[in-house]
Amino acid sequence: MANFLPMKNYILYCLNQLINQYNLKSPFLDIGCGNGDISRFVAAKKWQGKAIDISPEAICRAQEELADIKGVSVELKSFFEEKTFYQTIFFFDVLEHLEDDYAALEKIYSLLNQGGYIIFSIPSNPREWRWDDNFYGHYRRYTKEEIRKKLLAVGLEPLVFWDFTYPVFWIMRRLYTRLKSAPHELSTDKTERTKMSSLHSSWNIPVLSSLLSRDFFIWKAVYAMQFSFFKKKVEKGHGMIVLARKTR
């Protein structure tokens, strides 16, 4: 997930809306679980399932974060190795890291129960490519039409496309990537950048980042405003949440 805490919390806010609107259920699979934020969030709703990641560091953190949670297992593995069926699959900040995204969506399809759902987040709008895309090891950014066609091609029915960045987080990212340069120690290996992407943030300005990440009441107003007026403006922001269902 996004590593900037206010954006991470807004993504969970949107996720909660989807769970309630579509009556989503476990068992769940959390692919690319990072430190286990999503698994912990749905476990609080009494969901059961599995959290997996290809990063040993991420799995260590997820195991610590989920140690007190019953009904959620944590494993170091690729989702291509998974064979169990699930009702809901979370696939946040993963698809853009995979060279063959079509094969990934086919595999997701094979892991879903009939009528099961996939919820995922992806970077949107190719014009929004910035140095942080390289930092995190992205292969691409998506348009709504592009990801819709790919979902339909593998038998997944797209139901929801919501932007989770515009306008507040979109403005902040635009300013941030102008004011701060790319880290000099950037690895050229996309796999290595992918493994660290959920744990190491490029959004880090000493003092300012810490101040903005505090739990100010204003963030709740921002969430309500963005969700009410801008969630469908996927052509404007830099990240979207997608919900799709297995229908055939």
C-alpha positions in Angstrom: 0.0 0.0 0.0 0.9 3.7 -0.2 3.4 4.4 2.6 2.2 7.9 3.4 0.0 7.3 6.4 -2.9 9.7 5.6 -3.2 8.2 2.1 -2.9 4.6 3.5 -5.8 5.4 5.9 -7.9 6.8 3.0 -7.3 3.7 1.0 -8.6 1.7 4.0 -11.6 4.1 4.2 -12.4 3.3 0.5 -11.9 -0.4 1.1 -14.4 -0.3 4.0 -16.9 1.4 1.7 -16.5 -1.4 -0.9 -16.8 -4.2 1.8 -20.1 -2.7 3.0 -21.6 -1.9 -0.4 -20.9 -5.3 -2.0 -21.1 -7.4 1.2 -17.7 -8.8 0.7 -16.7 -11.9 2.7 -13.8 -14.1 3.6 -11.8 -16.3 3.1 -9.4 -13.8 1.8 -5.9 -13.8 0.2 -3.8 -10.7 0.7 -1.2 -10.7 -2.0 1.8 -8.5 -1.5 0.7 -8.0 2.1 3.7 -5.7 3.1 3.5 -5.2 6.8 -0.1 -6.6 7.0 -2.2 -3.5 7.1 -5.0 -4.8 5.0 -5.1 -8.2 6.7 -5.2 -6.6 10.1 -8.0 -4.3 8.9 -10.3 -7.1 7.7 -9.3 -9.4 10.6 -10.9 -6.8 12.8 -14.1 -7.7 11.0 -13.7 -11.4 11.9 -12.4 -12.3 8.4 -10.1 -15.3 8.0 -7.5 -15.9 5.4 -3.9 -15.7 4.3 -1.3 -12.9 3.8 1.6 -13.5 1.4 4.6 -11.6 0.1 7.8 -12.3 -1.8 9.9 -10.1 0.5 11.4 -11.8 3.6 11.6 -8.4 5.3 7.9 -7.7 4.6 6.9 -11.2 5.9 8.9 -10.6 9.1 7.0 -7.4 9.7 3.7 -8.9 8.8 4.2 -11.8 11.2 4.9 -9.3 14.0 1.9 -7.1 13.1 -0.4 -10.1 12.9 1.0 -12.2 15.7 -2.1 -11.5 17.9 -4.6 -12.2 15.1 -6.4 -15.6 15.0 -7.5 -17.0 11.7 -4.9 -15.2 9.5 -1.7 -17.1 8.4 1.4 -15.4 6.9 3.6 -17.0 4.3 6.6 -16.1 2.2 5.5 -17.1 -1.3 4.5 -15.9 -4.7 0.8 -16.0 -5.4 1.6 -18.0 -8.6 2.4 -20.9 -6.1 -1.0 -20.6 -4.4 -3.6 -23.3 -5.1 -6.4 -22.6 -2.6 -9.7 -20.8 -3.6 -10.8 -17.5 -2.0 -13.9 -15.4 -1.9 -12.0 -12.1 -1.8 -8.5 -11.3 -3.0 -6.6 -8.2 -2.2 -4.0 -7.2 -4.7 -2.8 -3.7 -3.6 0.2 -2.1 -5.3 1.3 -5.3 -7.1 0.1 -5.5 -10.7 2.2 -2.5 -11.8 5.3 -4.4 -10.6 4.8 -7.4 -12.8 6.1 -7.6 -16.3 3.3 -9.9 -17.5 0.2 -8.4 -15.9 -2.1 -10.5 -18.0 -0.7 -13.8 -16.6 -1.1 -12.3 -13.1 -4.8 -11.6 -13.7 -5.4 -15.0 -15.1 -3.9 -16.5 -12.0 -6.1 -14.3 -9.8 -9.1 -15.6 -11.8 -8.1 -19.2 -11.1 -7.9 -18.6 -7.3 -11.4 -17.0 -7.0 -14.5 -18.8 -6.1 -17.3 -18.3 -8.6 -18.8 -14.9 -7.8 -15.7 -14.0 -5.8 -14.1 -10.6 -5.9 -10.7 -9.0 -6.5 -9.9 -5.6 -5.0 -6.7 -4.0 -6.2 -5.0 -0.6 -6.4 -2.8 0.5 -9.4 -1.1 3.7 -10.4 -3.2 5.5 -13.0 -2.7 7.8 -15.9 0.6 7.4 -17.8 1.0 11.2 -17.9 1.5 11.1 -14.1 4.8 9.1 -14.4 7.4 10.6 -12.1 10.7 9.5 -10.5 8.9 7.7 -7.7 7.5 5.2 -10.2 11.1 4.3 -10.9 11.9 4.2 -7.2 9.2 1.7 -6.5 9.9 -0.5 -9.6 6.8 0.1 -11.6 6.5 -1.2 -15.2 3.5 1.0 -16.1 0.6 3.2 -15.2 -2.9 2.3 -16.3 -5.8 4.0 -17.9 -9.3 3.0 -16.8 -10.1 1.6 -20.3 -6.8 -0.4 -20.4 -7.4 -2.2 -17.1 -11.1 -2.7 -17.9 -10.2 -4.5 -21.1 -7.6 -6.7 -19.4 -10.1 -7.7 -16.7 -12.7 -8.6 -19.2 -10.2 -10.6 -21.2 -9.6 -13.0 -18.3 -13.3 -13.3 -17.3 -13.4 -10.7 -14.5 -16.3 -8.3 -14.6 -15.1 -4.7 -13.6 -17.6 -3.1 -11.2 -15.8 -0.1 -9.6 -13.1 2.3 -10.6 -12.3 4.8 -7.8 -9.6 7.4 -7.7 -8.0 7.6 -4.2 -5.7 10.6 -4.8 -7.4 13.5 -6.4 -7.3 16.4 -5.5 -5.4 16.5 -2.2 -2.9 13.7 -2.5 -2.5 14.4 -6.2 -1.4 18.0 -5.4 0.9 16.8 -2.7 2.6 14.3 -5.0 3.0 16.8 -7.8 4.7 19.2 -5.3 6.8 16.5 -3.7 8.3 15.1 -6.9 9.2 18.6 -8.0 10.8 19.7 -4.7 12.7 16.4 -4.0 15.0 14.6 -6.3 15.1 10.8 -6.7 17.3 9.0 -4.2 20.9 8.5 -5.5 21.0 4.9 -4.2 18.1 3.8 -6.5 18.6 0.1 -7.5 18.4 -0.8 -11.2 16.8 -4.2 -10.3 13.0 -3.9 -10.5 12.6 -7.1 -8.4 14.6 -5.6 -5.5 12.8 -2.3 -5.7 9.5 -4.2 -5.7 10.5 -6.1 -2.6 11.2 -2.9 -0.6 8.4 -0.9 -2.1 5.8 -1.6 0.7 8.3 -0.9 3.5 10.4 2.0 2.3 8.9 5.3 1.4 10.1 7.8 -1.1 7.8 10.3 0.5 10.1 11.4 3.3 10.9 15.0 4.2 12.2 15.2 7.7 9.8 16.9 10.2 7.3 17.8 7.5 6.4 14.1 6.7 6.1 13.3 10.4 3.9 16.4 10.9 1.6 15.6 8.0 1.2 12.0 9.1 -0.3 12.9 12.5 -3.9 11.9 13.1 -5.3 15.4 12.6 -9.1 15.8 12.5 -8.7 17.6 9.1 -7.9 14.3 7.4 -11.3 12.9 8.1 -12.8 16.0 6.4 -10.4 15.4 3.4 -11.5 11.8 3.2 -15.2 12.6 3.2 -14.7 15.4 0.6 -12.6 13.3 -1.8 -14.9 10.3 -1.5 -18.1 12.3 -2.0 -17.0 14.5 -4.9 -13.9 13.0 -6.6 -13.8 9.2 -6.3 -15.0 8.8 -9.9 -12.5 11.3 -11.3 -10.0 8.5 -12.3 -8.9 10.5 -15.3 -7.5 13.2 -13.0 -5.6 11.5 -10.2 -2.5 9.2 -10.0 -4.0 6.1 -8.4 -7.1 4.0 -8.5 -8.9 1.2 -6.6 -10.6 -1.4 -8.8 -13.2 -3.9 -7.8 -14.0 -6.9 -10.1 -15.9 -10.1 -9.9 -15.5 -13.6 -11.3 -18.5 -14.2 -13.4 -17.8 -17.2 -15.7 
